Amino acid sequence: MSEMAEAIRQLIQEKGYSEDSVRQTIERALKAAYKRTYGTDENAIVKFADDMSDVAIYSRKVVIDGVYDPVKEIELEEAKALAGDEIEEGDELDILEDPKSFDRSAVSTGKQTAHQGLNETFKDSLYNDYKDKIGEIIIGYYQRERNGNIYVDLGNAGRLEGVLPVKYQSKLEFYEKNDRIKALIVDIKKTSSGLQLVLSRSDTKLVSQILEKEVPEISDGTVEIHKIVRDAGYRTKIAVYSKREEVDPVGACVGLKGTRIQNVIRELMNEKIDVLRYDEDPTEFIKNALSPAQVERVVIMDADKRQALAIVEESQFSLAIGRQGQNVRLANKLCDWNIDVKTVEQAQDIDFSTVNTVQNARNLFSDEEVSEEITTVAELPGVDAEIAKLLKDNGIDEIQDFVDAYENNSINIEGVSKEALDAVNELINQNVEFVEDEASDDENTEKPEAEESAEEEYFCPECGAKITLDMTQCPNCGVEFEFTEDEE
């Protein structure tokens, strides 16, 4: 079995097979040859040396007086001659077999079984190595082309092959024998000849991984990629941003004098790349997405349907649209908006007065709820409910009433401290925006006397609290008073 020992050594040390896989493969091969010779392998026993340097196969036979099945049984006298007089009828005895005594077809069957077993073992081993590498980049070399599909040599003695299908190829790329190909692993398949990796040169993940290797700020998370869209072979648009205000995400990706982005462009076979800043405001993001064109204005035509109009100068129109509409089409995908591009002259005939543009768009991209109008103290967020009730009971319900009395320092209510009043005033400053009424078209127009008295307000002469004409006592300080009409 010296040849077998040498074969085991080569399989383990030179071919890189695991000891367990070699053991199982050789065992299956020897049993297959044994079965081919004797018709069964139920009593075939394969034994390996402790250091895996040798292997032998035995027939396990039952000691019997009067053999009926010589494959599984051995005469008592013959057993005693082999194992000594201590052997008894019914005992089992392992008889060493010489594989050279197997017939030629049995040896051929064993070899075929071993070959198939090793191939499956190798494929299983490679599959386990690469199943977790889907989505990673691998480098190989152009081998051949068939039906438009490109086959890539990935090493491993030809047992690992890559295929670049037509649908995953980047347009305008051509290869010659032994050209280097860097591609993304998108799938893994077992074939009769070995393992096959399905590769892609058109996937956006290929761009992101190449960019990540070139830009340390992406690797460490300082700069993040919002989205990448491609027309593989022609143009790629990359939207990036940074949560740190002092970091320019576009500048980090482009690099000094464009060195970083040029390395990415070379890897993509001179594909054009636009790196732009992502913005939560859709109008700004759409402007950026249409680069390299300069956009004068973006109007959100229908926020619900995500329809927008980009207005550009005549000189920028063809650049914004791009060759066969490529630039605006990629911008649509990047922003997830339906963008229409018009020149300034074309947009002059559009009536924008009925288009609720900015607010609709901002509401779509804002996490804050639209604030409701606050008119009373009790509606203030976080206000002390007991303080609000005491104020209301003393004639100070409206926010404007409170502000007037607070500024006059005329609020004197039992149970309401100065600190509590200051807290209410602070809440008003934080949550209320006062809007001044528009002036009358003619400020000099005199109002009717009845209208003037309806709009006139009265305050307590003692404490300044708001009072009405039907009151005889101030609800705040308790002072008594009466109203008299002045004679003309």
C-alpha positions, 0 to 999 in steps of 0.5 A: 500500500505504499502507493496509497500512502503516497497518494494520501500524503499528496492529497493532504499536503499538496492538494489541500484537502482536509484529512476527514474528506480524504479519509471518507473518499478513500473509504468509499473508493475501497468499498466500491471496489470491494463490492464490485468484486464480492457483490457486497460491502456490508462486511468491508472494514477500512482501517487507517494508520493513526498518522494517515500514512497508510490504509488497508481494507479487511473482510470481517468474517464469522468463524463457522464450522461448515462455510456456506457464504465464503465472503462473510464466513470462514472455516474454524480450522482456517481461522485457528491457523490465522488467529490461534487456537483460542478462536471459537465458532461464532467469533468474528475475524478481520481478514486483510484483503489485497486490492491488487487481487480485485478484478480490473473492473473493480479497481476502475470502479474504485478509482471513479468513485474516488475521483467523484468523491474528491471532486464533490469534496473540493466543490463543497469545500470551495462552496463553503469558502465562497458562499459568504462572499456574495457581494464582494469583489474578486479579481480574475483573468479573461479566459474565453467568450461564448454566446456573449458570456465571458468566462474568467479564470479565478485560479484554484487549478481551474476548478473555480471559474467565473462567468460574466453574463451578458446582462451583467456586463458593462457596456463598451467594455472589451477584453482580450486573452488574460486581461485582468477583470475586477467584478462583483460576486452576485451568485454561486453555482455547482457545476460538473467541472467545479464551482462557478461564480456568477460575476457582475460589472454593472452592479452599483455595489461594485462602484460603492466597494471600489469607492470605499477602498479609495475614500477612507472617510467612507470606510470610517463612516465620516462620509456616507453614500445615500444612493448610487445609480448607473447606466453601466459603461456610460455614467454613474451618479453618486449622492453622498453626505456627512453628519459632520458639518465641517466635512465636505463629502463631495470633496472627500470622494473626489480627492485632491486634484481629483485623484481619488475619483480618477482611480474609481473611473479607471477601474470602471473603464473610464465611465463618467462619474458625478459625485454630488451632495445629498440634501433632505430638501428635494428642490436642492437635491434635484438641483444637485442630481442634474449636475453637471448642468446648472439649474436656475430653479426647481418647482415642486409641481405635485408633492403627492405624485413627486413631480418636479420641474427644473428650470435651466438656461437655454445653454444648460438644457442639453446638458441637463437632459443628457445624451438620449435623456440619460442625465435626467433619467439617472437624476429621476432614479437618484431622487425618486422624483419625476423631473421635467426640464424646461428652459426659462423661456419655456417656463414663462407660460406656466402659471405657478401661482396655484402650485403649493411648492415649497411647503408641500415639499418640505412637509414631505421631508420633515419629521416635525408636525405642522404646528397648530395656532396657539391662542390661550395660555392653557394650550401652551406645551408644558404649561402648568395646568393649575397656573393656567386655570388661576389665570383664566379665573382672573380674566387672563385666558388669552395669550395676548392678555397675559403678555400685556399684563406681564409687560405692565407687571400688573398680574397679582393673583394669589397662588401665582408666583413671579417664577410661575409667571416667568415660566409661562412667559418663557413658554410663550417665547418658545412656542408662539409667533406673533403676527401683526395685522396688516394696516388698512389700505387707507390709514386716515379713513375714520371708522364709524363711532359704533365700530370704534367702541366695539374695538375699544378695550378697557383695563383696570386703573388699579392693576391693569387687568382687562375689564369689560363695560358690564363689570362693576368690580375688577376680577383681579384686584377687587377695586370697584368702579363705574363707567360714565359717558363723557359729554361732548 
